[in-house]
């Protein structure tokens, strides 16, 4: 089987889980005997582009003529079975879907964000969840609020791109929804069920889990939507040392907030940005991993890393987080306010009573994205961590192990390769 993997890499200065997942998936497919033809562009190329190329950048999200030329040549020469698209912006453009179809090549896309609808891709603005552009033919609110790169002009361009390519996105042959929440997002966008497959990402198997550590680990970009401020607020509601150590890893605009907390309290330790070995060491040193997202986070890779190491996770009940943890609560609460979400997850499940507002899943707990709810859940998670370690690892092996996920992906490709070619 011959597969083109198309992806516009995010800048290396901006750590990207999506870049990591694409690299990992290419390696897994190659190991499975698939001939992978990478069609990769990087946003790091932009500063060194010629003046002509830079002049064409504003239209690249809509069309990207150089990318279409190069892709057309690749498809003609190698005649692949499938094109697998990840991120098309800004140097590939969704037009690659049309180019592939013109060559009779079916397209699968992994949906890593909400950019079929939302110009920023994350349904989050000014510290709160925002879905103002949902259901609109044209994203005027995105322009008004400068949602894309904090620029009205670039937001207008992205809103135009989304409007122009609505038909393009609806022509994709198969969508990979990383969680059930993303599957619902695609259905709401108008994609029929028979073109949606739920297939999560995976991470390499770290092997037999190390003995449970102590305390908590938060590992994410230090930005408002990732919830580090929420976590620190909740942590301060407990006496110093009452919950063990809170380790915080990552970097971003809220780094000074974390550094101040670490200077203020000896039970908060800032680890900085970690490499792969550092990530594994931090996970093993902890008992519970925290994912305090304030947005509908699609698939936080840190959750899968935690489960692989037998660490349960305490997360907010938003986006794909409950799905990843096997929580019984609704994976996409109807309301987005803290009271509604707390009500949705109240009582939890799983055989033992939970305090109100804490939902129990197969491999962790979910709570409303508010300080009081998270503060109440912290001691519950610390006390219950040892009882979920085996379940966390078992969930990883059953759903997120590379062997399982790669087989799913190969089955998706095989089904597409048997469909009639586009003409």
N, C-alpha and C positions, 0 to 999 in steps of 0.2 A: 504494500500500500504506500502511496506517495501523497504526502500532505504538505501544503503550503501553510506555514504559520505566519500570520501578518500581525505586526504589533508596532505601534509608535512608542518607544521607550520614554518614560519620564526622565527628567534630568537627574543625573547621578548625584547631584548635590541635594536632591530631595529624595530621601529614602522611600522606596516604593515597593510595597508588598506585591503589587501587580507585576512589576518587572521580575521579581524573584519567582513568582508562581509561573510565569511564562518560561523562564529559563529552566525551572525544575520540570515542567511538563514536557519541554523539548527533550530533555535528558531521559525522562521516563519513556517517552515514545521511541526514541532511538534505541534504548536498551531493549524494548519490546520488538525490535526488528522493523520499525516503520522508517521509511525514507522521509526525513523531514527537510523541507526546503524553506529556510527562514527568509521571510521578506520583512526585514526589520529596518525601521528608521528611528532616529533618536532626536529628541529635542535639543540635545547637546550639540547637534550639527548646525543649529541656526546661526550662532555668532560667526561661524566661518563661511557662511554661504556667500555667493556672489551678490552683487547689487541687484541684478535682475531677479535672482531667486528670492531675495528678501522682498523685492517689490511685489512679488506674486504671493507672498505669505498670507495677506489678508483673505485671499480667496481659497487658500489651501483646505480649510475645513470643509468647504463646499465641493471642491473639485480636485485639487492637487494634480495638475496635468503631468508633471514629471513622474509622480508615483504611478499614475495610470499607464504611462508609456512603459515604465520598467516592469510593472506587473504583467502587462500584456505580453511583453517579450518572454518573461519567465514562464507564463502559462502556455504560450505557443511552443516553447522549446521542451518543456518537461511534461506537459499534459498530466497534471496531478489529478487525483481522485476527488479531493476536497480542499477548499480553502478554509482555514480556521482563523477567524478574526478576533483579536482582543481589542486594544485601544486604537482607534483610527486618527486621533487628533494630536497635533494639527497637520502632520506631514503626509498622512495617507488619505484621509477623508473617507466617509462612508461610501464614496463613489467606487471604492474597490469592490463592493458587492456587485454593482452593475457591471464592472469590468470582468469579474469572474463569471457572471451569468452570461455575458456576451460570448465567452469562450466555452460555455457549456459546463462550467465547474460549479457544483453546489457549494453553498456557504453555510458554515456554522459559526455562531458568535457566542463567546462567553461574555455574560453581562456582569461586569465588575462594579457598576454604579447605576445611577438613574438618569444618565444623559440622553436617553431617548426623549425625556420630558424637561429635565432640569438643566439649565445652562452650567451651573457649577457641578452638577452630578451628584450632590449629596443631600438635597432636600433640607438644607440648614442655612439659616441666615440670621445674623445679629443675635446669636446665642440661643436661638430656638428653632425647632423644626418648622420648615416653611414649604408649603406645597401650592403656592399661589399660581404657578404656571400649569398645574395639573388640569387637564381637560381643555386647555386653550389651544386654538389654532396657531397662535403666535404669542411668544413669551414676553409680552410688554412689561410685566413686573420685573423680569430679569434685567431689562434695560434700565428701568427706573431705579432699581437698587444696585446697579453695577455688580451683578452677581458673578460675572466671569472676569477674573483677574482685576477686580476693582476698577473696571473701565467701562464706561457707557458704550463706547465705540466697539470694543471687543465683545461686550455682552450683546450688542445688537447683531454683530456678525454671528455669534453662536446661536442666538435665537432664530436668525434667518436660516442657518444651517439645519437646525432641528426641524423647522417648518418645511424646507426644501426636501429634506430626506425622510419625511414621514413615510412616503411610499417605499423608499429604499429599505428602511428598517422592516417594513411589513412584508418585504419580499424575501427576507432571509429564510433559508430552508429549515434550519433547526437552531433554536436558541438553547444554550446551556444556562440554566438558572442555578446559581450557586447554592441557593436555599429556597425553601417554599415561599418565603416572603418575596423574593425576586420573581418567582413564578407568578405570584399574584400581581406584582407590578406589571409584568408583561401582558397578562390577561386583561388588566385594566387598560393597557395601551392598545388592545385590539388584536393581540396575537392569539390564534386558536390553540387549544390544548395540545393538539396532535403535533405541534411544532415546538413544544417546550419539553425539555428534559431536565429534571433536577439532578445535578451532579456537582458535589462540592469539590473544593481543592483538596490537596493532600500535602503532607510534609514527609520527608524521609523518616524512616523508623529509627529512633535513637537506641532501640534495644530494650532490654529488661529495665523497668523503672528502678531508679535509685530509691533508697528509703526516704520516706516523707521528711521534708525539711520543716522549717517553722516560719510562721508569719505569712505575709502576703507579697505578691509581685504584681506591679502594674507596668506594662511594657507597651508603649504606643507613641505615636507622634504627640508632642506636647502642644496641642492646639485645642481651642475651645470645644469643638465638636467631639473630641475624644474623651472629654470628661475628667481630666486630671484635677481641675478646680473643684468639681463635684466630689471627687474622692477625698481630696484634702479637707474639704469642709466636713465631710462625714467622719474622717479620721480624728479630727480635732474634738469631736463630741465624746471621745473616750479619753480617760486619763493616760498620761505618758506611760508606755510599756504594758498597758493592759491587754493589747492584742499581739504582742510580739513585735516584729520589725516589719515596716512597710518599705519595700525596695521599689524604687521608681527608675525605669530605664527608658531612654529615648531623648529626643531633642526637639526643639521647636520654639515658637514664640512665647510659650508660657514657662520656659525654663527658669526664669527668675523666680516665679512663683514656687517652683519645686525647690530651688536652692534656698529660698527663704524658709520654707517649711523644714528642710533638713538642718538649717542653722538653728531653728527655734526648738526642734524636738529631736532628742537622740534616737527615738524609735522610727525616724524617717531617714532613709539613706538614698541619696541620689547616685545612680550608677553611670549616668551618661549614656552615650550611644554605644551599643554592644555589637561585637562581631558574632559570628555563628557560635563559636565556642563559648563566648560570654553569655549568650542567650541561654544555652543549655545549662551552664553552671548556675545562672540566676534562677531558672525554673527549678532545678534540683534542690537549691537551697531553701525553697519556699514550700509551703503547704497548700496554698490556694493562690490562683491567679485571678486578678480582677480586671474586668473589661467594663469600664464605666461610661460607655458611649452615650452621648446626648442626642445622636442622630440615628437614623435607621441604618446602622452599620451593616454592610452587606455580608461580609464574611471575614471577621478578624482572624488572621492567620495564627495569632498568639493563642487562640482557643484550641486550635488543632494541635499546636506544639505542646500545650499544657496536657491535653488528653493523652497524647503519645507518651508523655512522661508520667502518666498516672496521677496528674494533678487535677482536682476538680476546679471549677471556675465559678466565680460570683460575677454575674453580669446584669446589665440593665435589660428590661424586657422590650427591646426595640430591634427592628430589622431582623437579621438572621440569627441573632444570639440565642433565643430560645430554641430554635431548630437545632443549632449546633450542640446544645446541651441536652437535647431530648426532653425539654420541659413540656409539661402538660398544659401550660398556659397558652392562650392564643399567640401565634407567632407574629401577628401584626395587629395589635389592638386597634379597635375602631376609632378610639380617641387618642389624642396625643398629649393630653394634659396629665400631670402627675397623678391626680385623683382617679382618673379613668384607668390609667395603666395599673395603679396599685390595686384597684378593684378587680381588674382582669386577672391579675396573678395571685390574688388573695387566696389563701388556703392551700395553694400549690397542689401537691399530690404525692404519690410515692410512698404511702404506707405509714408515715409517721406525721403527727400534727406539726404544722409549721405556724410560727407567729403570723398574725395578719399582715398581708402585704408582701410575703416572701413565698415565691413559687419554687417548688422542688422539682428538678428534672433528673434524668438518669445520671448525669455527670456534673451536676452543679445546681446553682440557685439563680433565680431571676427576680429583680425588684424594679420598682418604679425609679426613673431617673431623677430622684430628688434626695437631698442630703439626709433627711430623717430616715427614709426607707433604707438607704444604703448603710447608714450608721447602725440601724437595728439588725441588719443582716450580717454585719462583720463578725460578731461573736458567734452567731449561729453557724456560719461557714467555718470558722476556726475550730469549733467543737465537733463539727460533722465531717471534717476533711478526711480523716482516716477511714470513715465508713464508705467513701465514694471513690477511693483510689483505684480499686480493682474495676469498678464499673466504668470509670473514666478511660482506663486503658482498653477495656473490652469494646467500648464504643468506638474508639480510634481504630482498633483492628477490624471491626465489622464494617465501618462506613468510610473512614478517612485514610486507610492504609494505601500507599501507592499502588500495590497490586490490585486492590479493589477498584480504585478510581481509574487507573489506566485501562482496565478491562471495560469499564463503562464507556470510556472515551472511544476505545476501539470499536465497540458495538455501535456507537453513534455514527462514527465514520462509515462503518460497513453498511449501515442502513441508508445513508445518504449516497454512497457510491453506487448503490443499486437503483437509485431513482433515475428517471429519464433525464437526459441532459437538457439544460436550458438552451433555447435557440432564439 
